[in-house]
């Protein structure tokens, strides 16, 4: 089943930072699409819930050095 | 438990303020190391402290730089890391620490200011209350707002925020709708009025029947729309992003080339530091987000940066007449009978129009029932009274008619036996053996009904006053004229003047006849008008303005102001479609490029001026960025500026464009 989840990242400090998070997550198995918006800090991920847990995305965003908040 | 709580609080505090703490520590170490080296002879100790400062300040930067590389991108953090490591490598400890410190400070300030622009949206998010008091099984229970079901009655106390979208069923209060519509004055609400989640009930208790909760409220739709708008890339942004993806690698190649040619490591490293087009990439989005956030707070929804850029170029504004320049309440101002009693004329017309659902028909019906209520005329189908010509000129008070909101007594107007609506012309009906025709000149011509000269003169006279005159015909003879007027909005003349003062051409579009249009156009002081237009002709008129009306004249950038439903095709055809009174009508919010939440015409000059200011602001930001990069490149290649100086100017330019963009928040 395809699911969509959202996070808000308030500490992006440059547009490249946002696209880095996008690149890091989009290549993960189970992720169907991701959009990261620098200007609003909104991260929207569409994923296959049988392949990946939403908590994993939080860790991945943290791994890139940013703080995800629930949106 | 207590010992555990303290570290976790500290950890959270540290996580939240990490950049600030790291920046301060790096700054202190940097100052200490520099002092040691400069004031004492302890060069080695000073260098040591500077290296520690570089490592502490550079750790996060290097980590991000590593992620950038792993994602196969080349960003500023990678470049700064290479520059800092390189500087230590050639013994430039002071420069290494300075670069790291300045970069951290810059990032921290950038993050802080960006959060401020993002928070324009958060203010909207905080408006909606979390809980609602609902009447269930005879008692009042407090439940989470999103769990209220449609149709349930929500009780809103004075001073409380309204938690759901709905219709007032009981109570009376002034509601502060500023969060949704941007209107500064509270709006009086009684039974039958719509209210919006997130607005504030000021002085009376209200009971509201729920029509929307959770994400299905006007406020949530606004928030979603604002967010989408802020995320949509404008043409300028896409262009710059493409440029940026070539710029950084180009600088890298230049840096390696410079090192190969001059063997000057410092020069090569400095080039790396200025190799990120920071201000250029960050400038336009900050301008656009600030402008869209500002507009949203004032009740103007913008679809995106692209529309903002187009709106900044508007040089012609087309206004729809009815409901846009005029109030949405057409009222009968005069009924004149010709060889017929005025009350009788009104009554005949009311019967014919009873089922027409046209706004003029509604006004006639309202006037007729109002007459019934006040004078209680029982006569139905009575004989024409006397042979005065023209006869009793009955002035019915337009204001009194308008305040009668529901044609409650419309039951007293009998149904027509037969009726037929002729679009754009009027109605043909029969009742009690009489054939009744109510309509304009075109309808009478089509029905081959002669208009006596005195009637024709009278109609032209009323039209010259900006009124709409409707002929009432019984069995082939014109028996009377009903004059209707829609009042100009108070703000209309001022709005038209400010738009004209901004050097923009103004045009009015209307389905009304030439003379009425001319009179209204004169009253609002509009440049030009197009009358007797069918809806599709309005669209064609907009197209003509866009293409340039006459050969050899270039087209206009056209904005069209109208309501979101009837004028939807014209709004879509215009370069910028501006929908009025969009709160509550979702289609308007979805289709318009710019939606005014309130019926407030005076937002238009503000919105246009904000758009123009945004275009300027973006241009300024691009100019600042390009100039900075150009001058820096020249200065670095000319050996005037080195590592730390380059970093300082680079970070300074980024902050400058952010602060410049944020000016739009307070435009």
Interface residues (C-beta under 8 A of the other chain):
Chain A: X10 X11 X12 X13 X14 X15 X16 X17 X19 X20 X23 X24 X35 X37 X38 X39 X40 X41 X42 X63 X64 X65 X67
Chain B: X15 X19 X60 X63 X64 X67 X68 X70 X71 X72 X73 X75 X76 X107 X110 X111 X114 X115 X117 X118 X121 X227 X230 X231 X241 X276 X278 X281 X282 X285 X286 X288 X289
